[in-house]
Structure formats: C-alpha cells, structure tokens
Amino acid sequence: MTADRDGVRPLATTFAVKSSNGREGSDPVAQGSVGEAMQVLGAAAREAARGVALASAEAKDQALEAAAAQLRRATAAIVEANKRDLAAAAEAGRPGSFLDRLMLDAGRIDGMAKGLEEIAALPDPVGTAMAEWTRPNGLTIQRVRVPLGVVGIIYESRPNVTADAGALCLKAGNAAILRGGSESHHSARAIHTCLARGLRGAGLPETAIQLVPTTDREAVGLMLKGLGGAIDVIVPRGGKSLVARVQEEARVPVFAHLEGLCHTYVDRSADLEMAKRIVVNAKMRRTGVCGATETLLVDRAAPEGCLAVLVAALIEADCEVRGDGAAQDADSRVKPATEQDWSTEYLDAIISVKVVDGVDGAIAHIQTYGSQHTDAIVADDQATAERFLTRLDSAILLHNASTQFADGGEFGMGAEIGIATGRLHARGPVGVEQLTTFKYVVRGTGQTRP
Amino acid sequence: MTADRDGVRPLATTFAVKSSNGREGSDPVAQGSVGEAMQVLGAAAREAARGVALASAEAKDQALEAAAAQLRRATAAIVEANKRDLAAAAEAGRPGSFLDRLMLDAGRIDGMAKGLEEIAALPDPVGTAMAEWTRPNGLTIQRVRVPLGVVGIIYESRPNVTADAGALCLKAGNAAILRGGSESHHSARAIHTCLARGLRGAGLPETAIQLVPTTDREAVGLMLKGLGGAIDVIVPRGGKSLVARVQEEARVPVFAHLEGLCHTYVDRSADLEMAKRIVVNAKMRRTGVCGATETLLVDRAAPEGCLAVLVAALIEADCEVRGDGAAQDADSRVKPATEQDWSTEYLDAIISVKVVDGVDGAIAHIQTYGSQHTDAIVADDQATAERFLTRLDSAILLHNASTQFADGGEFGMGAEIGIATGRLHARGPVGVEQLTTFKYVVRGTGQTRP
C-alpha cells in the first residue's frame, strides 16, 4: 500500500476507502457488499471489546497519550485532509455554521490532542465499586462498573467527534464503531489513523476504534440494526432526519440525542444586567453548539424596558431577532416570529423572543416546544427559580447561568460524546462514566436461600 | 354498574372488560377499537405521570398502605377470581410450574400486601441529590433523581406482578400501564381494583396505575410502539416469543428481561458439602423462578466422586438430570443431554450437567450459552473465584452462594419488577431506584461561558 496523498499512511488493518483522486485502496466495500464489510467490522469490534474490557488503565491511557502525540505530529496532514472536506462543503453551498463545525486548524487539532490527554488523565471507571453493602445473611453485594461493550456512533460532519468519541469509548473499556458525516470523511480518516497508531503502540487491538470505511448510507441502516448483535448501543448525533431514521429503524438501544431547543427565561425578579450578559452569551458565544439558546422567554411582569434592553443587546451582538407582538413593539428591528420559530433549532445567529405569563408561562412554553435538553432561568427570587428547576424536566436546568455551559467539559467530566436528551441510562453530557454499565458481584460463604 | 360476580366492584374510571359470564361491562374495547382504547389509556397515563411526579412521598406511601389494606380485605374475592383463571389454565393443559406461578392463596395475597407496605417504607427516591459538586467558576451542579415518566409493563400470567410493578412504579413517581398475561386477567383485575382504591384514597390520580382492559394481543403491539409517545420505557417479562416480538416491534426503550439461563460452576477447589447444598438449592428451591440454575458445570479436575455426589443429590431431590458423557458415566440415572439442553431454560425440576475444563471452560460455556442473568461459582480458591467474577459479564455473579438469591428483595431493594438482562440503565433486579432517571440542576450567580 502506498502512502496516502496527505502523508498519513493508512494502517494495514484499517479499511482504506477509494481516495478522492481515483486511486484504488484496499477497499472491501469496492470488492464486496457494504453488508459484508460491516459484518466484518462488527465481528472485529466484538472481539476487540473483549480485549479492551480487560485492558489495564495504563494500557488505555498510554494509547490515548500516544494518539495525542500522533495528532500533533500529523497536524499538517490533518489540515490538508480537512481542506479537501471544507472545499467540497463550500462548493455544496453549506452554511457558515456548518463550515465552522467542520473546520480544523492547528489550534483545534491541539485542542483535540489535549482532549485525549485529559481523558487519559481521568480515573479509570472500569472495575470500580459504585456501591457495596452486606445483607443480614452475610452476603456482600458490590455494584461494579463495567464497559457497555460495543458503541456505535453515528455523527454529523464534526471531525473532532472522531477523536473525542473514540477516546471516551476506549477509556470506558468499550470498542467503538464510528460513522462520521460523509462531508468530514477525509478529516475523520486522518484523525482515526492517529488513534489506531496509539492503540497499536500500547499493544491494544487497533479494531477497538474503527471508522466505517464507506460513506454509503446503507452502513447507517446496518448499524441501527446492530450488525447481528455486535453493537450494544447506538449514539446518534445529527439533525432531524437522522433522529427520525433512528427512531424508525433502530433495533438496539439508543442514547437519544435530539436537537437542543434551549430556552432562557428572564423572570420579573431578574437582575437586568445579569440577564443581558447571560442571554447574549447563551445565544451568541457559539451559535452552532447544541447548548445555544434558541428562544428567549421574558416575563410579562418584568420591569418596563427590560424586554427592549434584552432585544437591543442581541441585535447589537449581530443576532437576528424574531419575536411575538410584544417583542416587535419593544424594538422595530424585531422581525415577526411564526409558530414554526418556537420549534426551530437555528444553530445560527437568530433567536426567537416571546413574552410569557411568569414562570408558569415559561414552563408551559418549554413543555410544549422544548427538546428536554437545556433550559435556564434568570431570577433573583429563589422560590421562582426552584419552581422552574423542579417542574421542568430537561436534562440540564440552570439558574442564573448561560445555557452554553451544557457541556461535559464544563461539568468536569472531561470530554463528552454529546448531550443525551433521552431519559434512560445517559442523560445530559455523555462522558466516560455514562459509557459504562455495571454488574452485581455477590460474595458468600455457602449461603442458600431459605 | 352492578357489582361484579367476584364481589370486587369495578371502579367507575377503570375500564371493565366483558366478564366471562357474558354480561356486558362498560368496555370501551367492545364499543370502539383497541387502538382508540389504548390511545385514551396512554393519554391518561401521561397526564397522571405529571401528577405523581410531583406528588409528596406521604401521598404515595398512603396510597400504597391503603392498597395493602384493600388487598387483605379483598382476599376472598381475589382468591375467587384467581380460581377462575386457574381452572381455565388447568383446562388448557398448562404445566405445574405455570399453575404454581398463577396460583394465589391467602398467604400469597398477604405477601403481596406486605410487599406494598415494604415499598411504602422505602425512602422516596424522587428529588434526592445523587451527586453534587462545585466547579472552579462557582457553578454548583446537582444530579437529581426524577421519575422515568410512563412505564409500560408487559408480563406473563403472574398476578402478583400487578401489585409489585404498579407499586414500584408509583413509589418512583411514575405512571404504570400494566398488561398482564391473559390467563391471569381475572386475578390481575381484582388486584388492580385494590391499587386504584388506594390511589383514590390518597387523592392521587387513579390512572397512575392502569390495567390494559383487553386481552387482545394488538394492545401489546401498540404498547411496543409507545402509544404515540405516551410510554417512556417498556418492561417486558415473558418467554421467548414475547422477547422476540419486543425486539422486532419495540420503538421505545426497553428494559430487556430475557430468560434466566443461570449456571452454577463447581470448581476443583470447592468444598463438596457446600457445593451440594448450593447446587440443590439453586435448582430446586423454586424451579419456576428466573434465578433457578438450569445448568450445572463441574470442573474436570474436581476430586473423584464429586460429580457423582452432586448428581445423586439432585436426583434424590427429585430433579431430572440430563448430562454429557461424563455425567452419564457418573450415575446411570442421568439421561443424555442434547445440544438443545445447554440453551434451555427449563423452569422445572430438570437440570443439565456438563463437565468443563476448569474455570476457563466454565467461562467459555457460559459466554456461549448464558443469558447474562445470574451465574455462580463454588470455589475455595480466591484467585479462581475472582477470575470468574471478573471475566464474566452477567448482571449478577455469585461466589459461594445460590443463584436463587437473584432477587430484588434479597438484594435489599424491596420488591422488584424483574431481573434485567440488558446492559443499559437497569441491570439485575429492577427496583424503585432503577425506575428513576435523573436531571442536572446547575445553580450560578450570573456565570457566562468564556
């Protein structure tokens, strides 16, 4: 096999895809069917999962640190691969927020490498006793953390997810099957090569982190069916069409990652200066992240001028504001919001603004339109804040803080695969611990049950 | 509405089915379609879930204690209803183990009532902080336990599950939709009436625990599709055909309850007397429970005569033994086992016996044939035991104790809905805590993300 154009030599055991300049790689998908290739991939993952489940913390951490070094060393090659992806995406007319998520530069690659090192530095969750107790009959019961097994991750064109997700799965003792967005495929491949080298260097199976070698969407369908029992859980990260497909086709457990339709509610008791800072940060710090606020709700009983101040601050921060009648009355630059706006995740510099009847009005709006991701209240009144925090049931609820804190790193978990909006197993940021499960170990001295 | 034949008056808000003597009840299923009836049921459950999620611990406990009193008071009526179910099942030629699980007498009804009282006495899990920490930026983060929402339980003809499952769901702040086996329907209905009265007495919505009013299997399919978003999780308890149906049709998360293909492995280092006691208890204490051992594995290097002693003890306890060549050689009463026997959950006084090459042979056999439910090792050698406990990945692993301890009560959890053999969220005994999820509550003082 010849060195790839970008200088990152594909590993012998890694599937190589037909490169975009037309040269043939050792592509099993070209030689056989997508189904056969995915079957092989699933079996390899299951086998690797047995190995990494019993791997020492040291071996896993060594693999991650070596992968970080590989990433830094391959910066030029990764940027080069990323440029190919970016050029194709720009040509396809993708919006700026899409290109922003896709783009990699030396700083972001160093960030990925740091992310791997941070994950390596986390305590190994596998084998730790989460709880332990003794029964009156003398049996001691331990709840012991164990890996989930094989995790399938289907994600959009955010190449950094390749590193984060692969590393988190490995740290938790899982094998990972990564299927990134087709428009980030060159970037993902270059990153994956670094991960595989790290695994090899630590004596771990390279197939512990595999990248699906084809951009054929049939592969997604096969993953959702579990690859014949090879996949234990699917983590989908993507837009509504992927979510709909997952809900229709998935035959294995899923950590639901719906959209982040996040709200910030400003109560009558809010400190206006604090509210302004929080609202602008929650919307504008990064508009493309799932924790960005999409709808601002303002208490009808807020002091006069409060709504106008908040709207003006957003507009001055270059945000388009679409509001109800009250918001339009408050500032002539506000465009009218339609019913559709209340359920739109813009992921862009656009916000919808609505006036509601106090905290109960905010709760009712969020229960109707929210995605149970992240919602915030700005209020000085404690009882009002507690009502919001108790009655709502989003994965993350914040009081007097920006919704942009919806992030595993900000929670102190290290990196995350995403924010789960489902209700089972993982909810909120999905970090290392959320990628484990547990078993009960019971030790006796000959006890039988009466 | 007239009093039902069995003397338990159906509640006005409870669906009544066409009674077996042909009289018409207020059966919406007779009046409309199963789909419409289930839709109404789902909507009522969702509405009730909002109520019980915020209900006080006192109200929930009062409902459970009142339901226990109702159960004791209705003992004669429940036994009468159960006799109708038993007669029909006997006529249908159901085996003894089936009838044993179906049968209710005053003792078992009192046991159910005690179960409700024990659940009432458990601490309320809802609203407790499972973890709490402060970030360097001053944000405090709490992981707070919250109800799952609406739990759908599809179970076989074990009428006591009606009480246990309904009560556990309520204690955890959930609404329950119970769909019991059609052959226990009269018993389940009589029990459900007591639960509904308890709810009413405590001022809680009666629809917090609903019994599916029809034995039409279409209702199961509708539940598996989630009743239009009304069901958050399905807990199936049943045989292979139900499990297969769930895997094929479920569109909502499932707590997998596969079969209990439990093993007991007797190592060369085992104390033979202890092994004998554990093996006989693990198989014969109750043969119809999912924690009963179905396969005995004996170390090929065990002291001579060990296998014969174990086999003889089982046969003398009236257990049919089906074994491999070595087991047949050890005792002429052993019948030959076929390949099928290693994957058969007998739930009866039958056991399969196989000689294996030490602990690694036992691990390999269990990885091939087990259902990741409960497996035990009898061994004095600690390193061997740890190897078994570490390398296997069953929900419950025991050292020197009977597999019949696989039970929420024996674990100190109070009652359980069942033993989950899946890997996500709930694993092992599913008690009150496993029927909750969590959310993150983040409190700040105006923090924005840099």
Boltz contact constraints between the chains, C-beta under 6 A:
constraints:
  - contact:
      token1: [A, 135]
      token2: [B, 412]
      max_distance: 6.0
  - contact:
      token1: [A, 139]
      token2: [B, 401]
      max_distance: 6.0
  - contact:
      token1: [A, 148]
      token2: [B, 423]
      max_distance: 6.0
  - contact:
      token1: [A, 232]
      token2: [B, 423]
      max_distance: 6.0
  - contact:
      token1: [A, 253]
      token2: [B, 424]
      max_distance: 6.0
  - contact:
      token1: [A, 274]
      token2: [B, 446]
      max_distance: 6.0
  - contact:
      token1: [A, 277]
      token2: [B, 448]
      max_distance: 6.0
  - contact:
      token1: [A, 278]
      token2: [B, 448]
      max_distance: 6.0
  - contact:
      token1: [A, 281]
      token2: [B, 448]
      max_distance: 6.0
  - contact:
      token1: [A, 285]
      token2: [B, 449]
      max_distance: 6.0
  - contact:
      token1: [A, 389]
      token2: [B, 441]
      max_distance: 6.0
  - contact:
      token1: [A, 395]
      token2: [B, 439]
      max_distance: 6.0
  - contact:
      token1: [A, 396]
      token2: [B, 440]
      max_distance: 6.0
  - contact:
      token1: [A, 397]
      token2: [B, 441]
      max_distance: 6.0
  - contact:
      token1: [A, 398]
      token2: [B, 442]
      max_distance: 6.0
  - contact:
      token1: [A, 399]
      token2: [B, 443]
      max_distance: 6.0
  - contact:
      token1: [A, 400]
      token2: [B, 444]
      max_distance: 6.0
  - contact:
      token1: [A, 400]
      token2: [B, 445]
      max_distance: 6.0
  - contact:
      token1: [A, 400]
      token2: [B, 446]
      max_distance: 6.0
  - contact:
      token1: [A, 401]
      token2: [B, 139]
      max_distance: 6.0
  - contact:
      token1: [A, 401]
      token2: [B, 442]
      max_distance: 6.0
  - contact:
      token1: [A, 401]
      token2: [B, 444]
      max_distance: 6.0
  - contact:
      token1: [A, 401]
      token2: [B, 447]
      max_distance: 6.0
  - contact:
      token1: [A, 402]
      token2: [B, 448]
      max_distance: 6.0
  - contact:
      token1: [A, 402]
      token2: [B, 449]
      max_distance: 6.0
  - contact:
      token1: [A, 404]
      token2: [B, 449]
      max_distance: 6.0
  - contact:
      token1: [A, 405]
      token2: [B, 449]
      max_distance: 6.0
  - contact:
      token1: [A, 423]
      token2: [B, 148]
      max_distance: 6.0
  - contact:
      token1: [A, 423]
      token2: [B, 232]
      max_distance: 6.0
  - contact:
      token1: [A, 423]
      token2: [B, 437]
      max_distance: 6.0
  - contact:
      token1: [A, 424]
      token2: [B, 253]
      max_distance: 6.0
  - contact:
      token1: [A, 424]
      token2: [B, 425]
      max_distance: 6.0
  - contact:
      token1: [A, 425]
      token2: [B, 424]
      max_distance: 6.0
  - contact:
      token1: [A, 425]
      token2: [B, 425]
      max_distance: 6.0
  - contact:
      token1: [A, 427]
      token2: [B, 437]
      max_distance: 6.0
  - contact:
      token1: [A, 428]
      token2: [B, 440]
      max_distance: 6.0
  - contact:
      token1: [A, 437]
      token2: [B, 423]
      max_distance: 6.0
  - contact:
      token1: [A, 437]
      token2: [B, 427]
      max_distance: 6.0
  - contact:
      token1: [A, 439]
      token2: [B, 395]
      max_distance: 6.0
  - contact:
      token1: [A, 440]
      token2: [B, 396]
      max_distance: 6.0
  - contact:
      token1: [A, 440]
      token2: [B, 428]
      max_distance: 6.0
  - contact:
      token1: [A, 441]
      token2: [B, 389]
      max_distance: 6.0
  - contact:
      token1: [A, 441]
      token2: [B, 397]
      max_distance: 6.0
  - contact:
      token1: [A, 442]
      token2: [B, 398]
      max_distance: 6.0
  - contact:
      token1: [A, 442]
      token2: [B, 401]
      max_distance: 6.0
  - contact:
      token1: [A, 443]
      token2: [B, 399]
      max_distance: 6.0
  - contact:
      token1: [A, 444]
      token2: [B, 400]
      max_distance: 6.0
  - contact:
      token1: [A, 444]
      token2: [B, 401]
      max_distance: 6.0
  - contact:
      token1: [A, 445]
      token2: [B, 400]
      max_distance: 6.0
  - contact:
      token1: [A, 446]
      token2: [B, 274]
      max_distance: 6.0
  - contact:
      token1: [A, 446]
      token2: [B, 400]
      max_distance: 6.0
  - contact:
      token1: [A, 447]
      token2: [B, 401]
      max_distance: 6.0
  - contact:
      token1: [A, 448]
      token2: [B, 277]
      max_distance: 6.0
  - contact:
      token1: [A, 448]
      token2: [B, 278]
      max_distance: 6.0
  - contact:
      token1: [A, 448]
      token2: [B, 281]
      max_distance: 6.0
  - contact:
      token1: [A, 448]
      token2: [B, 402]
      max_distance: 6.0
  - contact:
      token1: [A, 449]
      token2: [B, 285]
      max_distance: 6.0
  - contact:
      token1: [A, 449]
      token2: [B, 402]
      max_distance: 6.0
  - contact:
      token1: [A, 449]
      token2: [B, 404]
      max_distance: 6.0
  - contact:
      token1: [A, 449]
      token2: [B, 405]
      max_distance: 6.0
